[in-house]
Amino acid sequence: MGQISLKEIKAVSYERAEVKKGYTDQSLHIDLNETRIDIAPIEEKIKEKFIGGKGYDLWLMWNAVSGDTKWDDPENAICISSGPLGGTPGYPGGGKSIVTAISPLTGAPIDSNVGGYFGPYKKFAGFDVIQIDGKAEEDTVVLIDGIENTIKVYRAADLPEDSYEMSKVLTHHFDDKKPVNVSVVTAGPGAENTYFGCLNFSWWDAGRKMVRYKQAGRGGIGTVFADKKVKAVVARYGAISMKANAPADLDALKAVTKKHAKEINTLDPKQNRMALVGTTHLVPIMNDHDCLPVNNFKFGAHPESKVIGEEVYEHIFDKGFDGCWRGCAVACAHGVKDFSPFTGPYRGSKVFVDGPEYETVAGCGSNLGIFDAHTILEINFYCDAYGLDTISVGTSIGFVMECFENNQITPDHTGGMDLSFGNRFNALELIHQMATGKGFGAIVGKGIRQMKEIFAKDFGADPKFMQDIGMESKGLEFSEYITKESLAQQGGYGLALKGPQHDEAWLIFLDMVHNFMPTFENKAEALHWFPMFRTWFALCGLCKLPWNDIVPEDNKDTPEPAKVVKHVGWYAEFFSSVTGRKIDGDDIITMSEAVYNFQRIFNLKMGYGTREHDTVPYRAVGPVTDEEYRSRAKRYDDQLVEKYGMDISGMDTTAKVAALRAQREAQYETLKDAVYKRRGWTSNGIPTVETVKRLGIDFPEVLEVLRKNGVE
């Protein structure tokens, strides 16, 4: 381990605020322009309305930026919070952080939910939320030390370049005797040279005696981090117990924790086996239901999918406890030991790969026509080391490959590379180029929205074709599910506040397989309840997987099995036992609704947040090409005849594609109307004054944004 240089330029001692009922009621603001450190109380009315987590992040960001702020302006604030329930050891999924910033990809607020120990450590060190803004002149490391009760800012030199090595070095530097006390947030060279840089959040794996990582992947927050010349933010804290959050009712907290953890330990081995295979169990399920993205979301299944699914990774994953928070019963954060890359700077070395998750397997595997577990692991490793979001990487390269195969771009544009589907070596080469900002990879690293403009302007590519197959909405690349046969999930992606990420609503099976939502009103109700409930996890500092990936054995017999109502009740008990604020399942929805509508208005403040921004590429709605239609010809023919009452005799495939498109696009617009009505928004997708007053977010500045957009 090489020598590093950290020069202390600012140090502040502070009296650590004790946690009470899940809160410290303190925020930490670090201004990099002036190297200023400020600690401030959080007002009770903000706590009451914004809860914590993403709510606190959004409130601080709202006050930090103007409607004209760009992602690389100094005032763009990176905010990190964990919420009142975050840091509860033993509760499944209880260690999450939520990170926000103005996104380089979308120009609007982006949020990312991430594991690792940083969020809890930062809170127990005394701060519910931290805000970092301004720009440093030189590479900077920030330390929040809850053991010594100091905050320090360092000028850094001689740090390792990639995120993995940097986290390892800093962990041992700040507490070599007890590395479990340290959690590091860092980006990497890819974050410096692309628009979809991620952040790695670390934790110490005591069993393997090594630093492990989870990623805040979406929307380029790592790119903002790197632009500010922040190399790392480090939190240090000591022993943690069930009492660390100073819960209002410790016995009630212990009881609900025991119930949920016991259920998972009993049922996970019988259900999805996430403690054994993580989210790779989704690969065969998605393939069987025609939902696995293949060749840039063109197809939904492939006969070779079995070689990149759970059957393979069950044998590859290293055995041992893999929870990214202390005592999490789901323990799904698996990895591969002694992996040897065959390209790049780690070629021939033995490394530990954190992953892959389903999204990486699908996005960087099947979506690229790559059915090779070794290649997927290598892509996973380098994306993490370089600080690149695997979802945006996979979806962006998929777009490039389809453009290449359709002669929209040629080897003259790609530096001589053949970027046909399945070319795993050149896919890896693109990732190495992204990390250095060189070659054709520098263009790919700008994301699909900008690639469409560059390909049309500089390479003569067809804008309409690229619009149809470019899998981005609001500037964010799609996460990895085929939505063509689920109108509800098309809305789940297109109407999501930050862009097409499945963490707001995952409705494919309810809609497509079970037909639980036959009417537009049914779909609109689901697109109200599920995004609101899922938002609540980001307010409280929790992981969503324990809610619906392991379910009670009698769940299928309940009136609304998709909601997993027993777990909803347990989460209400969890919140009540920690905070002392007694709530039930309906209160969860209302709490989230206030923050959700505030974020929609925040989008509006930044110049987005209206109907036109809720569109999706047609590839997400239906077949773009004749080849795509023919791959599911019977399905589509039957729909034209039976669902839409059309006479298709004599129609060629091109005519059928056009006819189906007209029907499906009209359906999507009708869905928007139904969802807007259910959410209490105008026909242009803007929350009404009545809605913001009902939710108690009718602050003068909120009403002013509405007024400027014609809503009074």
C-alpha positions in Angstrom: 0.0 0.0 0.0 1.6 3.2 -1.2 2.2 6.4 0.8 -0.6 9.0 0.5 -0.5 12.7 1.4 -3.3 14.4 3.2 -2.7 18.0 4.3 -5.2 19.2 6.8 -6.5 22.7 5.8 -9.6 22.9 8.1 -10.6 21.3 11.4 -13.6 21.9 13.6 -14.3 20.2 16.9 -18.0 19.9 17.7 -20.2 18.6 20.4 -21.9 15.5 19.0 -25.7 15.8 19.0 -27.2 12.6 20.5 -29.6 10.7 18.5 -33.2 10.8 19.9 -36.0 8.8 18.4 -34.0 8.3 15.2 -33.0 11.9 14.7 -30.1 14.2 15.7 -32.0 17.3 14.4 -28.7 18.6 13.0 -27.4 19.2 9.5 -23.8 19.6 8.4 -22.9 22.0 5.5 -19.5 22.0 3.9 -18.8 24.8 1.5 -15.8 23.9 -0.6 -15.5 27.4 -2.1 -14.5 28.9 1.3 -13.6 25.6 3.1 -16.3 26.5 5.6 -18.0 24.1 7.9 -21.4 24.9 9.4 -23.6 23.0 11.7 -27.3 24.0 11.9 -30.5 22.7 13.6 -33.3 21.2 11.5 -36.6 23.0 12.1 -39.4 21.0 13.6 -41.8 21.9 10.7 -39.2 20.5 8.2 -38.9 17.3 10.2 -42.6 16.9 10.4 -43.2 17.4 6.7 -40.0 16.0 5.0 -39.4 13.1 7.4 -35.7 12.6 6.6 -33.7 10.8 3.9 -34.6 12.0 0.5 -37.0 14.6 2.0 -34.2 16.4 3.9 -32.0 16.1 0.8 -34.5 17.8 -1.5 -35.3 20.5 1.0 -31.6 21.5 1.4 -31.1 21.3 -2.4 -34.2 23.4 -3.1 -32.7 26.2 -0.9 -29.2 25.8 -2.4 -30.0 26.1 -6.1 -31.9 28.4 -8.4 -34.0 27.5 -11.4 -31.0 28.3 -13.6 -28.4 26.1 -11.7 -26.6 23.6 -13.9 -25.1 20.4 -12.7 -21.5 21.8 -12.8 -22.3 25.1 -11.1 -20.8 25.5 -7.6 -24.2 25.9 -6.0 -25.3 22.4 -7.1 -25.4 20.6 -3.8 -24.7 17.0 -3.1 -26.8 15.9 -0.1 -26.7 12.6 1.8 -29.1 11.5 4.5 -30.2 8.2 6.0 -33.5 8.9 7.6 -34.8 8.2 11.1 -34.9 4.4 10.7 -31.5 4.1 9.1 -28.8 2.5 11.1 -31.1 0.1 13.0 -28.9 -3.1 13.3 -30.7 -6.3 12.6 -33.7 -4.8 10.9 -33.7 -6.2 7.3 -32.5 -3.5 4.9 -31.9 -0.9 7.6 -28.7 0.7 6.6 -29.4 2.8 3.5 -28.2 6.3 2.4 -30.0 8.5 0.0 -28.0 10.8 -2.2 -29.2 13.7 -4.3 -27.9 16.4 -6.7 -28.8 18.1 -9.9 -28.1 15.5 -12.5 -25.7 15.9 -15.4 -28.0 13.7 -17.5 -31.3 15.2 -16.7 -30.8 18.8 -15.4 -33.2 18.0 -12.6 -32.9 16.5 -9.1 -31.7 12.9 -9.1 -31.8 10.6 -6.1 -30.1 7.3 -5.5 -30.6 4.8 -2.7 -27.4 3.0 -1.6 -26.2 0.5 1.0 -22.9 0.5 2.9 -22.3 2.0 6.3 -21.9 5.7 5.5 -25.4 6.9 6.1 -25.8 5.4 9.6 -22.2 6.3 10.6 -22.8 9.9 9.5 -26.0 10.1 11.5 -24.5 8.6 14.7 -21.6 11.0 14.3 -24.2 13.7 14.8 -25.9 14.7 11.5 -29.2 13.7 9.9 -28.1 15.1 6.6 -25.0 16.6 5.1 -24.8 19.1 2.2 -21.7 19.7 0.1 -21.5 22.5 -2.3 -19.0 24.9 -3.9 -15.9 23.6 -5.7 -12.5 22.9 -4.3 -9.4 24.2 -6.0 -7.5 21.0 -5.4 -8.3 17.3 -4.7 -10.1 17.2 -1.3 -11.0 14.6 1.3 -13.6 15.3 4.0 -13.6 13.4 7.3 -16.6 13.3 9.7 -15.2 11.7 12.8 -17.9 10.7 15.3 -15.3 9.1 17.6 -13.0 12.1 18.0 -15.9 14.6 17.3 -14.1 16.5 14.6 -14.7 17.4 11.1 -11.6 17.9 8.9 -11.0 18.9 5.3 -7.8 17.8 3.7 -5.9 18.6 0.5 -5.1 15.2 -1.0 -2.2 14.0 -3.1 -0.9 10.6 -4.2 -4.2 8.9 -3.8 -4.9 5.8 -5.9 -6.8 6.6 -9.1 -9.6 4.1 -8.9 -12.4 3.9 -6.4 -11.6 0.5 -5.0 -8.0 1.2 -4.1 -8.8 4.7 -2.8 -11.5 3.4 -0.4 -9.1 0.7 0.8 -6.3 3.1 1.5 -8.4 5.7 3.2 -10.1 3.0 5.4 -6.8 1.9 6.8 -5.4 5.4 7.0 -8.2 6.6 9.2 -8.6 3.6 11.4 -6.1 0.8 10.7 -6.8 -1.0 14.0 -10.6 -1.0 13.6 -11.4 -0.6 9.9 -15.0 -1.6 10.6 -15.3 2.0 12.1 -14.8 3.6 8.7 -17.0 4.1 5.7 -15.8 5.9 2.6 -17.7 7.5 -0.3 -15.7 8.0 -3.5 -16.1 8.2 -7.2 -13.3 7.3 -9.8 -11.8 8.3 -13.1 -14.9 7.3 -15.0 -16.9 9.8 -13.0 -14.5 12.5 -14.0 -14.9 11.7 -17.7 -18.6 10.7 -18.2 -22.0 12.1 -17.3 -23.1 8.9 -15.5 -20.5 8.6 -12.8 -21.6 6.7 -9.7 -20.5 6.8 -6.1 -19.1 3.8 -4.2 -20.2 3.5 -0.5 -18.0 1.2 1.5 -18.3 -1.1 4.4 -15.9 -3.4 6.1 -16.5 -7.1 5.5 -15.2 -8.5 8.8 -15.5 -12.1 7.6 -13.3 -11.5 4.6 -11.3 -8.8 6.2 -11.7 -6.4 3.3 -13.5 -3.3 2.1 -16.7 -3.9 0.2 -18.9 -1.6 -1.9 -22.4 -0.6 -2.9 -23.1 2.0 -5.6 -25.3 5.1 -5.7 -25.5 4.6 -9.4 -28.2 6.7 -11.1 -28.0 10.0 -12.7 -24.4 11.0 -12.5 -24.0 12.1 -8.9 -20.5 10.7 -9.0 -19.8 13.1 -11.9 -20.9 16.0 -9.7 -18.7 14.7 -6.9 -15.7 14.5 -9.2 -16.4 18.0 -10.7 -16.2 19.4 -7.2 -12.8 17.8 -6.8 -14.0 15.8 -3.9 -12.0 12.6 -3.8 -13.7 11.1 -0.8 -16.0 11.8 2.1 -15.3 9.6 5.1 -17.4 8.8 8.1 -16.0 7.2 11.3 -18.0 5.8 14.2 -17.7 3.1 16.8 -20.0 0.5 18.3 -23.7 0.4 17.3 -26.5 -1.5 19.0 -30.3 -1.5 18.8 -30.2 1.4 21.2 -28.2 3.6 18.9 -31.2 5.3 17.4 -32.6 5.9 21.0 -36.0 4.5 19.9 -39.1 5.7 21.6 -40.1 2.1 22.4 -37.1 -0.2 22.4 -39.2 -3.3 23.2 -41.6 -2.7 20.3 -38.6 -2.1 18.0 -37.0 -5.4 19.1 -40.3 -7.2 18.6 -41.0 -6.0 15.0 -37.3 -6.5 14.1 -37.4 -10.1 15.3 -40.7 -10.8 13.4 -39.4 -9.5 10.1 -35.9 -11.0 10.3 -37.3 -14.4 11.4 -39.7 -14.5 8.5 -36.9 -13.8 6.0 -34.6 -16.4 7.5 -37.4 -18.9 7.3 -38.9 -18.1 3.9 -36.0 -16.8 1.7 -34.5 -20.3 1.2 -38.0 -21.4 -0.1 -38.6 -18.4 -2.2 -36.0 -16.4 -4.1 -32.9 -17.5 -2.2 -31.5 -14.0 -2.2 -29.1 -14.8 0.6 -27.6 -17.3 -1.8 -28.0 -15.8 -5.3 -29.0 -12.2 -4.7 -31.1 -10.6 -7.4 -29.7 -12.9 -10.1 -32.8 -15.0 -9.4 -34.6 -12.5 -11.6 -32.8 -13.5 -14.8 -34.8 -16.7 -15.6 -38.0 -15.1 -14.3 -37.7 -12.2 -16.7 -36.6 -14.4 -19.5 -39.6 -16.7 -19.1 -42.0 -13.7 -19.2 -40.4 -12.0 -22.2 -39.1 -9.1 -20.0 -35.3 -9.6 -20.2 -33.8 -6.9 -22.4 -31.9 -8.4 -25.3 -30.2 -6.4 -28.0 -31.1 -2.9 -26.8 -34.6 -3.9 -25.5 -35.6 -5.2 -28.9 -36.3 -8.7 -27.6 -37.4 -10.0 -24.2 -35.9 -13.5 -24.1 -32.9 -15.5 -25.3 -32.1 -19.2 -25.2 -28.7 -18.6 -23.7 -30.0 -16.6 -20.7 -29.4 -19.6 -18.4 -25.7 -19.1 -18.7 -25.9 -15.6 -17.1 -28.5 -16.3 -14.4 -28.8 -17.7 -10.9 -27.7 -21.2 -11.9 -24.3 -19.9 -12.8 -23.8 -17.3 -10.1 -24.9 -19.7 -7.3 -21.6 -21.5 -7.9 -19.5 -18.5 -8.7 -20.4 -16.3 -5.7 -18.1 -16.5 -2.7 -19.7 -18.2 0.3 -20.2 -16.1 3.4 -22.3 -13.4 5.0 -23.1 -10.6 2.4 -25.2 -8.0 4.1 -24.4 -4.4 3.3 -25.6 -3.4 6.7 -25.1 -5.1 10.1 -27.3 -8.1 10.7 -29.5 -7.7 7.5 -31.3 -11.1 7.1 -31.6 -10.6 3.3 -27.8 -10.5 2.9 -28.0 -10.2 -0.9 -24.8 -8.2 -1.7 -22.8 -11.1 -3.1 -19.4 -11.1 -4.8 -16.8 -13.2 -6.6 -13.5 -13.9 -5.1 -10.2 -14.2 -6.9 -11.6 -13.0 -10.2 -9.0 -12.3 -12.9 -9.8 -9.7 -15.5 -8.4 -10.2 -19.0 -8.3 -6.5 -20.0 -7.4 -3.2 -18.5 -5.1 -2.2 -15.7 -6.0 -5.2 -13.5 -5.4 -7.7 -16.3 -4.0 -10.9 -14.8 -4.5 -9.8 -11.2 -6.9 -11.4 -8.7 -9.7 -9.1 -7.5 -12.9 -9.3 -5.6 -16.0 -8.3 -7.7 -18.9 -6.8 -5.7 -21.8 -8.2 -7.7 -23.3 -8.6 -10.2 -26.9 -7.6 -9.5 -29.7 -8.3 -11.9 -29.5 -4.9 -13.5 -25.9 -5.4 -14.3 -26.4 -8.9 -15.7 -29.3 -7.7 -17.9 -27.9 -4.3 -18.9 -24.3 -5.3 -19.5 -25.1 -8.8 -20.6 -28.2 -9.8 -22.5 -28.9 -6.2 -23.5 -25.6 -6.2 -25.3 -26.0 -9.7 -26.7 -23.3 -10.9 -24.3 -24.0 -14.2 -22.8 -20.8 -14.8 -20.9 -20.7 -14.6 -17.1 -16.9 -13.8 -17.0 -17.4 -10.8 -19.3 -20.2 -9.5 -17.2 -18.1 -9.8 -14.1 -15.3 -7.9 -15.7 -17.6 -5.1 -16.8 -19.1 -5.0 -13.3 -15.7 -4.8 -11.7 -14.3 -2.0 -14.0 -17.5 0.0 -13.8 -17.3 0.0 -10.0 -13.5 0.7 -10.0 -13.9 3.5 -12.5 -17.1 4.9 -10.9 -19.6 4.2 -13.7 -23.3 3.4 -13.4 -23.7 -0.1 -14.9 -27.3 0.6 -15.9 -26.4 3.7 -17.9 -23.3 2.0 -19.3 -25.3 -1.1 -20.5 -28.2 0.8 -21.9 -26.0 3.4 -23.6 -23.8 0.7 -25.2 -26.9 -1.2 -26.3 -28.1 2.0 -28.1 -24.6 2.3 -29.8 -24.7 -1.3 -30.9 -28.1 -1.0 -32.5 -27.0 2.2 -34.3 -23.9 0.4 -35.5 -25.8 -2.6 -36.9 -28.2 -0.2 -38.7 -25.4 1.9 -40.2 -26.3 5.0 -38.3 -22.6 5.0 -37.2 -19.7 3.2 -38.8 -16.2 2.1 -37.9 -15.0 5.5 -39.2 -16.9 7.0 -36.2 -16.0 4.4 -33.6 -12.2 4.4 -34.1 -12.3 1.2 -36.2 -14.2 -0.8 -33.6 -16.9 -3.3 -34.6 -19.7 -2.6 -32.1 -22.1 -5.2 -33.2 -24.2 -7.0 -30.6 -22.2 -9.6 -28.7 -18.8 -8.0 -29.3 -17.6 -8.3 -25.7 -14.0 -7.2 -26.2 -15.0 -3.9 -27.8 -17.7 -3.4 -25.1 -14.9 -3.6 -22.5 -12.7 -1.3 -24.6 -15.5 1.3 -24.7 -15.6 1.2 -20.8 -11.8 1.7 -20.6 -12.1 4.6 -23.0 -15.0 6.1 -20.9 -12.7 6.0 -17.8 -10.0 8.0 -19.6 -12.3 10.3 -21.6 -10.6 9.2 -24.8 -11.7 7.7 -28.1 -15.3 6.9 -29.1 -15.9 6.1 -25.4 -15.8 9.8 -24.6 -18.9 10.3 -26.7 -20.7 7.2 -25.3 -20.0 8.5 -21.8 -22.2 11.6 -22.4 -25.3 9.3 -22.4 -28.0 8.5 -24.9 -29.6 11.9 -25.0 -26.4 13.7 -26.1 -25.4 10.8 -28.3 -28.6 11.2 -30.3 -27.7 14.8 -31.0 -24.0 14.1 -31.8 -24.8 11.1 -34.1 -27.3 13.2 -36.0 -25.2 16.4 -36.3 -21.8 14.9 -36.8 -22.5 11.5 -38.3 -25.7 12.0 -40.3 -27.7 9.5 -38.3 -31.6 9.4 -38.5 -33.0 11.4 -35.6 -36.4 9.7 -35.7 -34.9 6.2 -35.6 -32.7 7.1 -32.8 -35.5 8.7 -30.9 -37.5 5.4 -31.2 -34.7 3.1 -30.0 -32.8 5.4 -27.6 -33.8 4.1 -24.3 -33.8 7.2 -22.2 -36.5 9.4 -20.7 -35.9 12.8 -19.1 -32.2 12.1 -20.0 -31.8 9.1 -17.8 -31.1 5.7 -19.3 -33.7 2.9 -18.8 -33.3 0.3 -16.1 -33.4 -3.2 -17.3 -37.0 -4.4 -17.9 -39.0 -4.8 -21.1 -42.3 -2.9 -20.8 -43.9 -3.4 -24.2 -46.8 -5.5 -22.8 -47.3 -3.5 -19.6 -48.9 -0.1 -20.1 -48.8 0.4 -16.3 -45.0 -0.1 -16.3 -44.6 2.2 -19.2 -46.2 4.8 -16.9 -44.0 3.5 -14.1 -41.0 4.5 -16.1 -42.2 7.6 -18.0 -44.0 9.2 -15.1 -41.2 8.5 -12.6 -39.9 11.8 -11.3 -36.2 11.3 -11.9 -36.5 9.2 -15.1 -37.0 5.5 -16.0 -35.8 3.7 -12.8 -37.9 0.8 -11.4 -37.7 2.0 -7.8 -40.9 4.1 -8.1 -43.1 1.4 -9.5 -42.6 -2.2 -10.7 -46.0 -3.2 -12.0 -45.1 -5.6 -14.9 -46.4 -8.8 -13.4 -49.5 -7.2 -11.8 -50.4 -5.7 -15.1 -49.1 -8.1 -17.8 -49.2 -11.5 -16.1 -52.0 -11.2 -13.5 -54.2 -8.6 -15.2 -55.0 -7.0 -11.9 -55.3 -3.6 -13.5 -57.7 -3.9 -16.5 -58.8 -0.3 -16.6 -57.0 3.0 -16.8 -58.3 3.9 -13.4 -56.9 0.7 -11.9 -53.5 1.5 -13.5 -53.7 5.1 -12.2 -54.4 3.9 -8.7 -51.4 1.6 -8.8 -49.3 4.4 -10.2 -50.3 6.5 -7.2 -50.0 4.0 -4.4 -46.8 2.2 -5.3 -44.6 5.2 -6.0 -45.8 6.8 -2.8 -45.1 3.7 -0.7 -41.7 3.1 -2.4 -40.8 6.8 -1.8 -41.2 6.2 2.0 -38.2 3.8 2.0 -36.1 6.7 0.7 -37.4 9.0 3.5 -36.6 6.6 6.2 -33.3 5.1 5.2 -34.5 1.6 4.2 -34.0 -1.0 1.4 -37.2 -2.1 -0.5 -36.2 -5.7 -1.0 -37.4 -7.0 2.4 -40.9 -5.6 1.7 -41.8 -7.6 -1.4 -39.0 -9.9 -2.4 -39.6 -12.3 0.5 -43.3 -12.4 1.4 -45.5 -14.1 4.0 -46.7 -17.6 3.0 -50.4 -16.5 3.1 -49.7 -13.3 1.2 -51.3 -14.7 -2.0 -54.6 -15.1 -0.2 -54.8 -11.4 0.9 -57.1 -9.0 -1.0 -54.1 -7.0 -2.5 -51.1 -9.4 -2.5 -48.9 -6.9 -4.4 -48.9 -4.5 -1.5 -47.8 -7.2 1.0 -50.0 -5.6 3.6 -48.6 -7.5 6.5 -45.2 -5.9 5.8 -46.8 -2.5 5.4 -48.1 -2.9 8.9 -44.7 -3.9 10.2 -43.1 -0.9 8.6 -45.7 1.3 10.3 -44.8 -0.4 13.6 -41.1 0.1 12.9 -41.5 3.8 12.3 -43.8 4.2 15.3 -41.4 2.3 17.7 -38.4 4.4 16.7 -39.9 7.9 16.3 -42.8 7.8 18.7 -45.0 9.1 16.0 -47.8 6.7 15.7 -48.7 5.9 12.1 -50.5 3.3 10.0 -50.2 2.2 6.4 -52.4 5.1 5.1 -50.2 7.6 6.9 -47.1 6.2 5.0 -48.8 7.1 1.7 -49.6 10.6 2.9 -46.1 11.3 4.3 -44.6 10.2 1.0 -47.1 12.1 -1.1 -46.0 15.4 0.4 -42.3 14.8 -0.6 -43.2 13.3 -3.9 -45.3 16.3 -5.0 -42.5 18.6 -3.7 -40.0 16.8 -5.9 -42.3 17.2 -8.9 -42.5 20.9 -8.3 -38.7 21.0 -7.8 -38.5 19.5 -11.4 -40.8 22.3 -12.5 -38.5 24.9 -10.8 -35.6 23.5 -12.9 -37.5 23.8 -16.2 -39.0 20.3 -16.3 -41.9 18.5 -14.6 -44.7 18.8 -17.2 -46.5 16.4 -19.6 -44.0 16.7 -22.4 -41.2 15.4 -20.1 -43.2 12.3 -19.2 -42.7 10.7 -22.7 -40.9 7.5 -23.4 -39.2 6.2 -26.5 -41.5 4.0 -28.6 -39.3 1.0 -28.1 -40.6 1.0 -24.5 -44.2 0.9 -25.8 -44.2 -1.4 -28.8 -42.2 -2.8 -31.8 -40.2 -0.2 -33.7 -38.9 -2.4 -36.5 -40.5 -5.1 -38.8 -38.0 -7.6 -37.3 -39.2 -6.8 -33.9 -42.8 -7.2 -34.9 -42.2 -10.5 -36.6 -40.5 -11.9 -33.4 -43.9 -11.7 -31.7 -46.1 -11.7 -34.8 -48.9 -13.8 -33.4 -49.2 -11.7 -30.3 -49.3 -8.5 -32.2 -51.6 -9.8 -34.9 -54.1 -11.1 -32.3 -54.1 -7.7 -30.5 -54.8 -5.8 -33.7 -57.7 -8.1 -34.5 -59.2 -8.9 -31.0 -58.3 -5.8 -29.0 -58.6 -3.1 -31.6 -61.1 -4.7 -34.0 -58.9 -4.2 -37.1 -59.0 -6.1 -40.3 -55.3 -6.9 -41.0 -55.8 -9.1 -44.1 -53.7 -7.7 -46.8 -51.5 -5.6 -44.4 -47.8 -6.1 -44.6 -45.6 -6.0 -41.5 -44.7 -2.3 -41.9 -48.4 -1.4 -42.0 -49.1 -3.5 -38.9 -46.2 -1.8 -37.1 -47.8 1.6 -37.8 -51.3 0.5 -36.9 -50.2 -0.9 -33.6 -48.1 2.2 -32.8 -51.1 4.5 -33.3 -53.1 2.5 -30.8 -50.4 2.1 -28.2 -49.3 5.7 -28.3 -52.9 6.8 -27.8 -53.2 4.5 -24.8 -50.1 5.9 -23.2 -51.5 9.5 -23.4 -54.8 8.3 -21.9 -52.9 6.7 -19.1 -51.1 10.0 -18.4 -54.5 11.7 -18.1 -55.7 9.1 -15.6 -52.6 9.2 -13.5 -52.5 13.0 -13.4 -56.1 13.1 -12.2 -55.5 10.5 -9.5 -52.4 12.4 -8.2 -54.2 15.7 -8.1 -52.3 17.3 -10.9 -53.4 19.3 -13.9 -53.7 17.9 -17.4 -50.2 19.2 -18.0 -48.9 17.1 -15.1 -48.5 19.9 -12.5 -49.7 19.6 -8.9 -52.7 21.9 -8.2 -52.7 24.5 -5.5 -55.5 22.4 -3.8 -53.1 19.4 -3.7 -50.1 21.3 -2.3 -52.4 22.8 0.4 -53.9 19.5 1.3 -50.4 18.1 1.7 -49.1 21.1 3.7 -46.3 22.0 1.2 -47.9 25.3 0.2 -44.8 27.3 1.1 -44.6 30.7 -0.6 -41.7 29.6 -2.9 -43.7 26.5 -4.0 -46.7 28.6 -4.8 -44.5 31.0 -6.7 -43.2 28.2 -8.9 -46.8 27.0 -9.6 -47.9 30.6 -10.4 -45.0 31.0 -12.9 -46.3 27.9 -14.6 -49.9 29.0 -14.8 -51.2 27.2 -11.8 -52.9 29.4 -9.2 
